């Protein structure tokens, strides 16, 4: 199911359509109930980038342990 999320960044509203799982992930790092500034947006991007990088490294480690066919 699609949801509309509205973020207020630097006193401007940005509305996007997302599915349920993405809504949960996005609202974990970006609040929808208050105005945020560019600094907070960048901090959220850095947090999710770090999380993705760690996930990628973990996946590569696991993949390297799987025998090649």
C-alpha positions in Angstrom: 0.0 0.0 0.0 1.3 3.5 -0.8 1.6 6.2 1.8 2.2 9.9 1.4 5.0 11.2 3.6 5.5 14.9 4.0 8.9 16.2 5.2 9.5 19.8 6.2 13.0 20.7 5.3 14.2 24.3 5.7 10.6 25.5 6.0 9.6 23.9 2.7 7.3 20.8 2.4 8.2 17.8 0.3 5.7 15.1 -0.2 6.6 11.7 -1.6 4.7 8.4 -2.1 6.3 5.3 -0.4 5.2 1.8 0.5 4.8 0.7 4.1 8.2 -0.8 4.6 10.0 2.3 3.2 7.8 4.6 5.4 9.0 2.8 8.5 12.6 3.1 7.5 12.4 6.7 6.5 10.5 7.9 9.5 13.1 6.2 11.7 15.7 8.8 10.6 13.6 11.7 9.5 10.7 13.2 11.6 7.5 14.1 9.8 6.1 16.2 12.6 8.7 19.0 12.7 10.8 21.2 10.5 14.4 20.0 10.0 17.3 21.8 8.6 19.8 20.7 6.0 22.3 19.7 8.7 19.8 17.2 10.2 19.0 15.9 6.7 22.7 15.3 6.1 23.1 13.6 9.4 20.3 11.2 8.6 21.9 10.5 5.2 25.2 9.7 6.9 23.6 7.4 9.5 21.8 5.4 6.8 24.9 5.3 4.6 27.0 3.9 7.5 24.3 1.3 8.2 24.3 0.3 4.5 28.1 0.1 4.3 28.1 -2.2 7.4 25.4 -4.4 5.9 27.3 -4.6 2.6 30.5 -5.6 4.4 28.7 -8.2 6.4 27.1 -9.6 3.3 30.5 -9.8 1.5 32.0 -11.6 4.5 29.2 -14.2 4.4 29.4 -14.5 0.7 33.2 -15.1 0.8 32.5 -18.0 3.2 30.1 -19.8 0.8 31.9 -22.4 -1.3 32.2 -21.5 -5.0 30.5 -24.0 -7.4 
